[in-house]
Amino acid sequence: MSLAQRRILLGVSGGIAAYKSCELVRRLRDLDAEVRVVMTEGATHFVSPTTFQALSGQAVRVSLWDAQAEAAMGHIELARWAERILVAPASADLLARLAHGMADDLLTTLCLASAAPLYLAPAMNQQMWAHPAVQANIATLRQHGAQLLGPAVGDQACGDVGSGRMLEPHELRDALVASFGDRSLAGLKVLVSAGPTYEDIDPVRFIGNRSSGRMGFAVAEAAAQAGAEVTLVAGPVSLATPAGVAQRVDVRSAAQMHAAVLAAAQADIYIGAAAVGDYRPLEVSAQKLKKHDGGELTLRLGENPDILASLSAQTAHPFLVGFAAETHDVASYAQGKLRHKGLDMIAANQVGGGLGFEAADNALTLYWADGAVELPRTSKAELARRLIAHVAERYRATRG
């Protein structure tokens, strides 16, 4: 992983998360990137420009009215110098000004005056992030080509818990590294489902499975890194939205996931990485079920709708990639599912032995109509990147 001689312009707007950007500069410099920092006036109240100057080894710009720098049109020189512009943190105010094309300070002027790809790492209170005005500005910025990195979900400096945390420095660094790499899905829409589904028995209990969602979330992030516009349909997991994902839809049950996937099915590629429950209770108790002196409890179960089969039955459907997590006879089950459901590709993995659910590593075997390839055991992030490379290759070969 390297950013050697890559030119990164880091914008820092006013917010407590500005302290994380100091660590970000260090991590970028560790990969030999050239980093220049531009701060808003508000940002200087949280971190000193001197700190960023020491970390980057470059003078830090704050004002558009720096007579010495602007004698040679310094802001235009900076705008042309940058290969990537990353604003981290990107405050609600900064996002609003960019969305409406304002150039009332050095940072917004640079963002408008540069042809470099713009990456924004939002950081704000969870209620502020959820405000319709902020979400409208985010939608506008995406339409203008800006890439959103985050935000993450978690504890916030104000004491709230929710969506609005800036991604961690290593996550932002990795997103920049990926932006210079594979762009094999550029211009394509990719729909990914991930995580488990839960089927309620009563208000307290449910039937579920042990999927953590990590593999599916890694696939969504890898697809975004490859240039795709990614929609992620996520079951009940405690994972932050991967960097670069355009839209996330949270669901709980298999029926909800089925509906969400079909609603977003106008995609070029669908990757069904979710561990969707096969069955659901036919009756859900409105009250908690009680034990009765050792008596048995019988649940009547019905089959859940099959997402892949529903998509495959459509006249025009996405390139379909399924997953098969099996404890035995992995190859035969996976190949049977490939044929039976009319899939373009299937990713099969052995569950158990430290692989599959609730594990950091995984291994896959990919099958398609006339071929197969093994992806050896590695981290789920790396495995996802290799999977996406093969998906892109097969998509281009069969769909042009």
Residue pairs with C-beta under 8 A, 6 or more apart in sequence:
1 31
1 174
1 177
2 31
2 32
2 177
3 28
3 31
3 32
3 33
3 173
3 176
3 177
3 180
4 31
4 32
4 33
5 32
5 33
5 34
6 33
6 34
6 83
6 84
6 176
6 180
7 33
7 34
7 36
7 81
7 82
7 83
7 84
8 28
8 33
8 34
8 35
8 36
8 82
8 83
8 84
8 86
8 176
9 35
9 36
9 37
9 38
9 78
9 81
9 82
9 84
9 85
9 86
9 110
9 114
9 116
10 21
10 24
10 25
10 28
10 35
10 36
10 37
10 38
10 56
10 86
10 87
10 88
11 37
11 38
11 39
11 40
11 85
11 86
11 87
11 88
11 90
11 94
11 107
11 110
11 111
12 18
12 21
12 37
12 38
12 39
12 40
12 43
12 47
12 52
12 87
12 88
12 89
13 39
13 40
13 42
13 43
13 87
13 89
13 90
13 91
13 93
13 94
13 107
14 40
14 41
14 42
14 43
14 45
14 46
14 91
14 93
14 94
15 42
15 43
15 46
15 89
15 91
15 123
15 124
15 166
16 46
16 123
16 157
17 88
17 89
17 123
17 157
17 165
17 166
18 43
18 46
18 47
18 89
19 46
19 47
20 88
20 89
20 166
20 168
20 169
21 37
21 47
21 52
21 88
21 89
21 169
22 47
22 51
22 52
22 55
23 169
24 88
24 169
24 172
24 173
25 35
25 37
25 52
25 55
25 56
26 55
26 169
27 169
27 170
27 173
28 35
28 173
28 176
29 35
29 55
29 56
29 57
31 173
31 177
33 176
34 58
35 56
35 58
36 56
36 58
36 60
36 61
36 78
36 81
36 82
37 49
37 52
37 53
37 56
37 58
37 60
37 61
38 60
38 61
38 62
38 78
38 106
38 107
38 110
39 47
39 49
39 52
39 60
39 61
39 62
39 107
40 62
40 94
40 105
40 106
40 107
41 62
41 63
41 105
42 91
42 93
44 62
49 60
49 62
50 60
52 60
53 59
53 60
61 69
61 74
61 78
61 106
62 106
63 105
63 106
64 70
64 75
64 105
64 106
64 109
66 74
69 75
75 106
75 109
75 110
75 113
76 113
78 110
78 114
79 110
79 113
79 114
79 115
79 116
80 114
82 110
82 114
82 116
83 116
83 180
84 116
84 117
84 119
84 176
84 179
84 180
85 110
85 111
85 114
85 116
85 117
85 118
85 119
86 119
86 120
86 121
86 149
86 172
86 176
87 94
87 107
87 111
87 118
87 119
87 120
87 121
88 120
88 121
88 123
88 149
88 166
88 167
88 172
89 121
89 122
89 123
89 124
89 166
90 120
90 121
90 122
90 123
91 123
91 124
92 122
92 124
92 128
92 129
92 131
92 134
92 137
94 107
94 108
95 120
95 122
95 134
95 137
95 138
95 141
96 133
96 134
96 137
97 104
97 108
98 108
98 111
98 112
98 120
98 137
98 141
98 146
99 136
99 137
99 138
99 140
99 141
99 144
100 137
100 140
101 112
102 108
103 109
103 112
103 113
111 118
117 145
117 147
117 179
118 145
118 146
118 147
119 146
119 147
119 148
119 149
119 175
119 176
119 179
120 141
120 146
120 147
120 148
120 149
121 149
121 150
121 151
121 166
121 167
121 172
122 129
122 138
122 148
122 150
122 151
122 164
122 166
123 150
123 151
123 164
123 165
123 166
124 134
124 151
124 164
125 156
125 158
125 160
125 164
126 156
126 160
126 161
126 162
126 163
126 164
127 160
127 162
128 134
128 164
129 151
129 162
129 163
129 164
130 162
130 163
138 148
141 148
142 148
142 246
147 179
147 244
148 244
148 246
149 167
149 171
149 172
149 175
149 243
149 244
150 165
150 166
150 167
150 171
150 240
150 241
150 243
151 163
151 164
151 165
151 166
151 167
151 240
151 241
152 163
152 165
152 166
152 167
152 168
152 171
152 240
152 241
153 161
153 162
153 163
153 165
153 238
153 240
153 241
154 161
154 165
154 240
155 161
155 165
156 162
156 164
156 165
163 241
165 240
167 175
167 240
167 243
171 243
172 243
174 243
175 225
175 243
175 244
178 225
178 244
179 225
181 225
182 225
182 226
182 227
182 385
182 388
182 389
182 392
183 226
183 227
184 226
184 227
184 388
184 389
184 392
184 393
184 396
185 223
185 226
185 227
185 228
185 269
185 388
185 392
185 395
186 226
186 227
186 228
187 227
188 227
188 228
188 229
188 268
188 269
188 395
189 228
189 229
189 230
189 231
189 266
189 267
189 268
189 269
190 220
190 223
190 228
190 229
190 230
190 231
190 267
190 268
190 269
190 270
190 271
191 230
191 231
191 233
191 261
191 264
191 265
191 267
191 269
191 270
191 271
191 318
192 216
192 219
192 220
192 223
192 230
192 231
192 232
192 233
192 270
192 271
192 273
193 216
193 232
193 233
193 234
193 235
193 257
193 261
193 270
193 271
193 272
193 273
193 274
193 276
193 307
194 213
194 215
194 216
194 217
194 219
194 220
194 232
194 233
194 234
194 235
194 237
194 273
194 274
195 211
195 212
195 213
195 216
195 217
195 234
195 235
195 236
195 237
195 239
195 274
195 275
196 208
196 209
196 210
196 211
196 213
196 235
196 236
196 237
196 274
196 275
196 277
197 208
197 209
197 235
197 236
197 251
197 252
197 253
197 254
197 256
197 257
197 274
197 275
197 276
197 277
197 304
198 206
198 207
198 208
198 235
198 236
198 252
198 253
198 277
199 206
199 207
199 208
199 253
199 254
199 277
199 279
199 280
199 281
199 304
200 206
200 253
200 281
200 284
201 207
201 281
201 284
201 285
201 289
201 299
202 284
202 285
202 286
202 287
202 288
202 289
203 285
203 286
203 287
203 288
204 288
205 288
205 289
207 277
207 279
207 280
207 281
208 236
208 277
209 275
209 277
209 357
210 357
210 358
211 235
211 237
211 274
211 275
211 357
212 237
212 239
212 357
212 358
213 234
213 235
213 237
213 239
214 239
214 360
214 380
215 273
215 323
215 362
215 380
215 383
215 384
216 232
216 234
216 271
216 273
216 274
217 232
217 234
217 237
217 239
217 242
218 242
218 380
218 381
218 383
218 384
219 271
219 273
219 384
219 387
219 388
220 230
220 232
220 242
220 245
221 242
221 243
221 244
221 245
221 381
221 384
222 381
222 384
222 385
222 387
222 388
223 230
223 269
223 271
223 388
224 230
224 242
224 243
224 244
224 245
224 246
225 243
225 244
225 385
225 388
226 388
226 389
226 392
228 269
229 246
230 242
230 244
230 245
230 246
230 247
231 245
231 246
231 247
231 248
231 249
231 264
231 267
232 241
232 242
232 245
232 247
232 248
232 249
233 248
233 249
233 251
233 257
233 260
233 261
233 264
233 274
234 248
234 249
234 250
234 251
235 251
235 252
235 257
235 274
235 275
236 250
236 251
236 252
241 248
247 264
249 260
249 264
251 257
251 259
251 260
253 277
253 280
254 276
254 277
254 280
254 304
254 305
255 280
255 304
255 305
257 274
257 276
257 307
258 304
258 305
258 307
258 310
261 270
261 272
261 307
261 311
262 307
262 310
262 311
265 311
265 314
265 317
265 318
267 318
268 318
268 319
268 395
268 399
269 318
269 319
269 321
269 391
269 395
270 311
270 317
270 318
270 319
270 320
270 321
271 321
271 323
271 391
272 307
272 308
272 320
272 321
272 322
272 323
273 323
273 347
274 307
274 323
275 323
275 325
275 357
276 304
276 307
277 304
278 303
278 304
279 301
279 302
279 303
279 304
280 301
280 302
280 304
281 299
281 300
281 301
282 300
282 301
282 302
283 300
289 297
306 341
308 320
308 322
308 341
308 343
309 341
311 317
311 318
311 320
312 320
312 341
312 342
312 343
319 344
319 345
319 391
319 394
319 395
319 398
319 399
320 341
320 342
320 343
320 344
320 345
321 343
321 344
321 345
321 346
321 347
321 391
322 337
322 338
322 341
322 343
322 345
322 346
322 347
323 346
323 347
323 348
323 349
324 330
324 333
324 334
324 337
324 346
324 347
324 348
324 349
325 348
325 349
325 351
325 356
325 357
326 333
326 334
326 348
326 349
326 350
326 351
327 350
327 351
327 352
330 348
330 349
330 350
330 365
331 348
331 365
331 367
333 348
334 346
334 348
334 365
334 367
335 346
335 367
337 343
337 346
338 345
338 346
338 367
338 368
338 369
344 368
344 369
344 394
344 395
344 398
345 366
345 367
345 368
345 390
345 391
345 394
346 366
346 367
346 368
347 364
347 365
347 366
347 387
348 364
348 365
348 366
348 367
349 355
349 356
349 362
349 363
349 364
349 365
350 356
350 363
351 357
354 361
355 361
355 362
355 363
355 377
356 362
360 379
360 380
361 377
361 378
361 379
361 380
361 383
362 377
362 378
362 380
362 383
363 374
363 375
363 376
363 377
363 378
363 383
364 374
364 375
364 383
364 387
365 372
365 373
365 374
365 375
366 372
366 373
366 374
366 375
366 387
366 390
368 394
373 390
375 383
375 386
375 387
375 390
378 386
